[in-house]
Amino acid sequence: MENNKVNKLALSSVMLCFFAMGFVDLVGIASNYVKHDLGLSDSMANSLPGLVFFWFLIFSVPTGVMMNKIGRKNTVLLSLVVTAVSLALPIFSENFYVMLLSFSLLGISNALMQTSLNPLVSTVMHGGHLASTLTFGQFIKAIASFMAPYIAAWGSTHVIPDLGLGWRVLFPIYMTIGILATLLLFATHIDEANPDSDLPGVGSQFAACFRLLGTPIVLLSFIGIMCHVGIDVGTNTTAPKILMERLSISLDDAAFATSLYFIFRTIGCLTGSIILRKINNRLFFAISVTMMALSMLGLIVGHDKWILYISIALVGYGNSNVFSLIFAQALKSVPTKQNEVSGLMIMGLFGGTLFPLVMGFATDWSGTVAAAAVVMAVGVVYLATYIRRISD
C-alpha cells in the first residue's frame, strides 16, 4: 500500500512538471506584447519565439549525456530552477535584451526538461502504460499553454497595471507554480538507478549517443519526431493562410484555425491517454495517421468552409498522440540507453524549424498555399510507413 502512495505522489509531482513544461508556449503571446510595447519590427519580435527551437538543437543531446552523471530527477530539478530564473527576469524589466535573455533561458530550460522528464515518467511508471501517461502529460502541458494568453490579457486590462506589471503578471504567476513544482519534486522520492560515475569521457559519450542513429528504430523514430513537430508547427502557420486564400476572409477571421487546431489537439491528448489503455498502440497510431491523411487531402483540395474546418480538426486530433507513441517506442526499443535516446528524440523537435522553411519555399515557388500542405502530406506519408514499427 505504501508503494502505491509513493507512486501516486511521484506521478503527481511529475504531472506538475509537465504543466511547467508548458510555460515555454507563453513566448507566442509574450512576443506580441513585447512588439507592441517596444515598437519592434516583425523580424525582431519573431526572433524571440524562434530561439526556442534553436536551443533544442544545441542542448538536447548534451542533456542526455548529463543525465548519466546526475540522474533524471536531478536534471528535471535543474531545468525547473532555470525556468524560475527565466520567469523572474521580466518582472523587473521589459528591456528587449532582458526579454531576449529570459526567452533564451526558457528555451534552454525546456530543452533540459523535455529531454529528462519523459524518461523520468518511464522510471515512475516502470514501463507500464508509458504511451498513455506521456499523452496525459501532454494534456497537462497544453493547459498551461492555453492559460497564458488569458492571464496576460487579464493582467493588461484589470487591477494589475497599477502594480506596474500589466500583461507581465503572467511571469510571477508561472514562476510561483514553477517553484512549487520544484519543491514538490525535490521532496518526492523516486527510485531510479544511481548515476554512473565510471562512464567514459564526455566526448566518447557524445559519439556513442550519435552512433545510436545507426540503430534503425532510433533513426526512424528521430525522423518521425521531426515530421510530427513539422506538421504541428506547419499547421499553426499555414491553416489560417489556407482559409484566407480559399474563403477570401481576413486574417482576424482566419486566426480561428489556430484555436481550432489546439482545441482538438488538447482533446486528443486527453482522450488518447484513456483510449491507449483500451486498445493497442499500433492500432491507435494507424487511426491517428489515417485522420491526418484525410486532413491533408482536405487542406490540399478542399474549398468548402466546413471541409477545411474538419480537416484542421482532424490533423489536430490525429497529431496529438504521435509524439508520445513514437517517443515511447524509441525508449522501449533501446532500454539500456534511454537517456541518450531521449536526447536524440528531443533534438528532433528542430523539425519545427525545417518544415516551415521548406513549406515557405514551396509556397513561393508554386504561388499557392496548397503546396505547403503537400509538404506536410509528405511527413504524413512517412508516419504511415512507421506504423509497422509500433509494437502492439
C-alpha distance (Angstrom), angle and dihedral (degrees) to the residues before:
residue distance angle dihedral
M1 . . .
E2 3.79 . .
N3 3.80 91.5 .
N4 3.81 90.2 53.8
K5 3.81 90.2 52.9
V6 3.78 91.5 48.5
N7 3.82 91.3 48.3
K8 3.80 91.5 50.6
L9 3.80 91.6 49.4
A10 3.79 91.0 47.8
L11 3.79 91.5 48.6
S12 3.83 91.3 48.6
S13 3.80 92.3 51.6
V14 3.80 91.0 47.8
M15 3.82 91.3 50.6
L16 3.82 90.3 52.5
C17 3.80 86.5 53.7
F18 3.81 88.4 55.1
F19 3.81 87.3 55.6
A20 3.81 88.5 53.0
M21 3.80 88.6 49.4
G22 3.81 87.6 62.6
F23 3.82 91.6 61.3
V24 3.81 88.9 86.2
D25 3.80 90.3 70.9
L26 3.80 90.6 67.0
V27 3.81 87.8 80.8
G28 3.81 89.2 79.6
I29 3.79 97.0 60.7
A30 3.82 92.9 30.9
S31 3.81 92.6 56.8
N32 3.81 89.5 56.2
Y33 3.82 91.9 52.9
V34 3.82 91.8 44.8
K35 3.81 90.2 50.8
H36 3.81 90.0 52.1
D37 3.80 96.4 43.6
L38 3.80 96.9 44.8
G39 3.81 98.6 32.9
L40 3.81 93.7 -122.2
S41 3.78 126.9 173.2
D42 3.81 119.5 -112.7
S43 3.79 92.1 -104.7
M44 3.81 92.5 51.4
A45 3.81 92.5 47.1
N46 3.81 92.7 46.1
S47 3.80 90.5 53.9
L48 3.80 89.0 71.9
P49 3.84 100.5 63.2
G50 3.81 89.2 33.1
L51 3.81 89.2 68.1
V52 3.81 91.9 69.1
F53 3.80 97.5 70.3
F54 3.80 91.3 42.7
W55 3.80 92.4 60.5
F56 3.82 91.5 48.7
L57 3.79 87.8 59.4
I58 3.81 92.8 49.5
F59 3.82 104.6 37.8
S60 3.81 108.2 31.4
V61 3.80 99.6 82.7
P62 3.86 94.7 39.1
T63 3.81 87.5 52.8
G64 3.79 90.3 54.1
V65 3.80 88.9 53.1
M66 3.82 92.3 45.7
M67 3.81 91.2 53.9
N68 3.79 88.7 63.9
K69 3.80 88.1 61.4
I70 3.80 104.6 39.7
G71 3.81 104.8 18.9
R72 3.81 133.7 -113.7
K73 3.79 98.4 -84.1
N74 3.82 92.9 50.4
T75 3.80 90.6 48.7
V76 3.81 90.8 53.3
L77 3.81 89.5 48.1
L78 3.81 89.6 52.1
S79 3.81 90.3 51.1
L80 3.81 90.8 51.2
V81 3.80 91.8 51.5
V82 3.82 91.2 50.9
T83 3.82 88.4 47.2
A84 3.81 91.3 53.9
V85 3.82 91.5 49.9
S86 3.80 91.7 49.1
L87 3.81 91.1 51.6
A88 3.81 93.1 47.0
L89 3.81 95.8 58.5
P90 3.86 98.9 68.4
I91 3.81 90.7 51.3
F92 3.80 89.2 73.6
S93 3.81 101.4 36.1
E94 3.80 143.4 10.5
N95 3.79 93.3 -158.3
F96 3.82 110.6 142.8
Y97 3.80 93.7 -120.5
V98 3.80 91.2 49.1
M99 3.81 89.3 52.4
L100 3.80 90.0 46.4
L101 3.82 90.5 53.5
S102 3.81 91.5 43.9
F103 3.79 93.8 52.1
S104 3.81 91.8 44.0
L105 3.80 90.9 54.4
L106 3.80 89.9 45.3
G107 3.81 89.9 53.5
I108 3.81 92.0 47.1
S109 3.81 92.3 48.1
N110 3.79 91.3 48.7
A111 3.80 91.5 51.1
L112 3.82 88.2 52.1
M113 3.80 91.8 46.6
Q114 3.80 98.7 45.6
T115 3.79 90.6 49.1
S116 3.81 95.9 48.6
L117 3.81 105.1 29.4
N118 3.81 96.8 60.0
P119 3.83 95.0 55.4
L120 3.83 88.9 42.4
V121 3.81 86.5 61.4
S122 3.80 87.4 55.6
T123 3.81 88.5 54.4
V124 3.81 93.1 49.3
M125 3.81 94.2 45.3
H126 3.82 94.1 40.9
G127 3.80 88.0 -136.4
G128 3.82 96.1 -55.5
H129 3.83 118.9 130.9
L130 3.81 88.8 -13.5
A131 3.81 97.1 157.3
S132 3.82 94.0 48.2
T133 3.82 91.9 46.7
L134 3.81 92.1 50.1
T135 3.81 88.8 49.1
F136 3.81 91.2 51.6
G137 3.80 88.1 49.9
Q138 3.80 88.7 55.0
F139 3.82 88.0 52.8
I140 3.82 90.3 53.6
K141 3.82 89.1 47.8
A142 3.81 90.0 51.8
I143 3.82 90.7 57.2
A144 3.82 90.4 61.6
S145 3.81 89.7 46.8
F146 3.80 91.6 52.3
M147 3.79 94.7 46.5
A148 3.80 97.1 53.5
P149 3.85 98.6 76.6
Y150 3.81 92.3 45.3
I151 3.82 93.8 49.2
A152 3.82 91.1 48.0
A153 3.82 91.8 48.7
W154 3.81 91.2 47.8
G155 3.80 91.5 50.1
S156 3.79 92.8 50.2
T157 3.81 95.6 51.0
H158 3.82 106.5 34.6
V159 3.80 139.2 51.5
I160 3.78 95.9 -52.6
P161 3.84 96.2 81.2
D162 3.80 87.5 70.3
L163 3.80 87.5 65.6
G164 3.79 91.2 56.4
L165 3.79 95.1 -112.6
G166 3.78 106.2 92.9
W167 3.81 110.8 167.0
R168 3.82 88.7 -2.4
V169 3.81 89.3 77.8
L170 3.80 81.1 91.8
F171 3.81 89.4 76.5
P172 3.84 101.1 56.0
I173 3.82 90.6 43.0
Y174 3.79 93.0 53.1
M175 3.81 91.5 39.3
T176 3.82 89.9 56.7
I177 3.79 91.5 51.0
G178 3.81 89.3 47.1
I179 3.81 91.0 53.3
L180 3.80 90.2 49.7
A181 3.83 89.8 51.1
T182 3.81 89.2 50.7
L183 3.80 93.8 50.9
L184 3.80 93.9 45.2
L185 3.81 93.8 49.5
F186 3.82 91.3 44.8
A187 3.81 90.4 53.5
T188 3.81 93.9 45.6
H189 3.80 119.1 92.7
I190 3.81 112.4 -136.1
D191 3.79 120.6 179.3
E192 3.78 110.5 -133.8
A193 3.77 134.1 150.0
N194 3.78 113.6 -82.6
P195 3.81 114.1 -101.1
D196 3.79 111.7 -96.5
S197 3.80 111.9 -117.5
D198 3.84 91.9 -179.0
L199 3.79 96.1 65.1
P200 3.82 119.2 128.8
G201 3.78 120.6 -97.1
V202 3.77 122.7 -64.0
G203 3.81 92.6 -104.3
S204 3.79 91.6 54.0
Q205 3.80 91.1 47.6
F206 3.81 91.1 51.7
A207 3.78 90.9 50.5
A208 3.81 91.4 47.4
C209 3.79 90.1 49.1
F210 3.80 94.6 53.6
R211 3.81 90.3 43.0
L212 3.79 86.3 66.1
L213 3.80 86.4 73.6
G214 3.82 83.7 71.9
T215 3.81 87.1 67.8
P216 3.82 104.4 90.8
I217 3.82 97.8 -137.8
V218 3.82 91.8 48.9
L219 3.81 93.3 49.8
L220 3.81 92.6 44.8
S221 3.81 90.8 48.2
F222 3.82 91.1 48.8
I223 3.81 90.4 54.1
G224 3.81 89.4 45.1
I225 3.82 91.2 55.7
M226 3.82 89.6 49.4
C227 3.82 90.0 52.6
H228 3.81 92.6 47.0
V229 3.81 93.8 51.7
G230 3.79 92.4 40.5
I231 3.81 90.6 55.1
D232 3.81 90.4 45.1
V233 3.81 95.8 52.0
G234 3.80 91.6 35.2
T235 3.80 92.8 55.8
N236 3.81 91.7 48.8
T237 3.78 92.0 53.8
T238 3.81 100.6 34.7
A239 3.82 105.9 38.3
P240 3.84 94.4 72.3
K241 3.81 90.0 47.7
I242 3.81 91.0 52.1
L243 3.81 90.8 51.7
M244 3.80 90.8 48.9
E245 3.80 92.0 49.3
R246 3.83 97.8 43.7
L247 3.82 101.2 34.4
S248 3.83 99.6 31.2
I249 3.80 93.0 -129.6
S250 3.81 132.1 145.0
L251 3.80 125.3 -94.9
D252 3.82 90.5 -110.5
D253 3.81 90.4 57.7
A254 3.80 93.7 41.3
A255 3.82 91.8 52.7
F256 3.81 86.7 80.1
A257 3.82 86.5 78.4
T258 3.80 91.5 70.9
S259 3.81 92.4 49.4
L260 3.81 90.5 48.1
Y261 3.79 90.8 51.9
F262 3.82 93.3 51.1
I263 3.81 92.5 45.1
F264 3.79 92.5 56.9
R265 3.80 92.8 39.6
T266 3.81 89.6 55.9
I267 3.81 91.6 46.0
G268 3.79 88.1 49.5
C269 3.81 92.8 53.3
L270 3.80 92.3 50.1
T271 3.80 97.7 44.8
G272 3.81 92.2 38.0
S273 3.80 91.7 59.3
I274 3.82 87.2 57.7
I275 3.81 99.2 39.7
L276 3.81 92.9 49.5
R277 3.80 88.3 63.2
K278 3.80 89.9 56.6
I279 3.81 105.1 41.6
N280 3.81 132.9 33.1
N281 3.78 120.9 -89.2
R282 3.81 96.9 -117.3
L283 3.81 93.9 55.4
F284 3.80 92.6 48.6
F285 3.81 91.7 46.8
A286 3.81 89.5 51.4
I287 3.81 91.0 50.4
S288 3.81 90.4 49.3
V289 3.81 93.3 50.5
T290 3.82 90.6 47.2
M291 3.80 89.9 54.6
M292 3.80 90.1 49.7
A293 3.81 91.8 48.9
L294 3.82 91.0 52.7
S295 3.81 89.6 48.0
M296 3.81 92.3 52.8
L297 3.79 90.1 50.7
G298 3.80 89.8 52.6
L299 3.82 93.5 46.8
I300 3.82 92.2 49.3
V301 3.82 100.3 46.7
G302 3.82 106.7 11.1
H303 3.80 120.4 109.6
D304 3.79 101.9 165.7
K305 3.80 115.5 96.9
W306 3.80 94.6 -128.3
I307 3.79 93.6 48.0
L308 3.79 89.4 54.0
Y309 3.81 93.2 46.2
I310 3.81 91.7 48.5
S311 3.81 89.7 48.3
I312 3.81 91.9 53.1
A313 3.81 90.6 47.8
L314 3.82 91.3 49.5
V315 3.80 94.6 52.2
G316 3.82 89.8 45.9
Y317 3.79 92.8 53.7
G318 3.80 96.0 36.6
N319 3.80 95.4 49.7
S320 3.81 94.2 44.9
N321 3.81 96.1 85.7
V322 3.79 101.7 31.1
F323 3.82 95.0 91.3
S324 3.81 94.3 51.7
L325 3.80 94.1 46.6
I326 3.81 94.8 48.5
F327 3.81 92.9 42.4
A328 3.81 92.3 49.7
Q329 3.82 91.2 47.5
A330 3.80 91.8 51.1
L331 3.82 92.6 49.3
K332 3.81 92.7 48.2
S333 3.79 92.7 47.2
V334 3.82 94.4 59.3
P335 3.84 103.2 27.1
T336 3.82 94.3 167.5
K337 3.83 93.6 55.5
Q338 3.79 102.4 41.3
N339 3.80 95.1 133.7
E340 3.80 92.9 53.8
V341 3.81 92.9 42.4
S342 3.80 90.1 51.3
G343 3.81 90.8 53.8
L344 3.80 91.7 51.3
M345 3.80 93.3 47.4
I346 3.81 93.0 50.6
M347 3.80 89.7 47.7
G348 3.81 84.3 60.6
L349 3.82 88.0 69.7
F350 3.79 84.2 82.0
G351 3.80 83.4 83.4
G352 3.78 84.4 83.3
T353 3.80 86.9 73.1
L354 3.82 99.3 40.2
F355 3.81 100.0 48.5
P356 3.83 97.0 52.9
L357 3.81 88.8 47.6
V358 3.81 92.7 55.0
M359 3.80 90.5 41.9
G360 3.80 90.1 54.3
F361 3.80 92.3 51.7
A362 3.82 90.7 47.2
T363 3.81 91.6 51.5
D364 3.81 93.1 47.9
W365 3.81 91.7 47.9
S366 3.82 96.0 47.4
G367 3.78 99.5 33.7
T368 3.82 92.3 -132.2
V369 3.81 133.5 89.6
A370 3.80 88.8 -136.0
A371 3.82 86.8 80.6
A372 3.81 89.2 64.8
A373 3.81 89.4 55.6
V374 3.81 88.7 51.0
V375 3.82 89.1 56.9
M376 3.82 90.0 51.7
A377 3.81 88.9 47.4
V378 3.80 88.8 59.5
G379 3.80 87.5 58.0
V380 3.81 90.0 50.6
V381 3.82 90.5 51.1
Y382 3.80 88.9 54.0
L383 3.80 91.4 50.3
A384 3.81 88.1 52.1
T385 3.81 88.8 58.9
Y386 3.82 88.8 51.6
I387 3.82 93.3 60.1
R388 3.79 93.6 89.8
R389 3.81 89.9 53.1
I390 3.81 91.8 63.8
S391 3.79 111.9 94.3
D392 3.80 118.2 -131.7
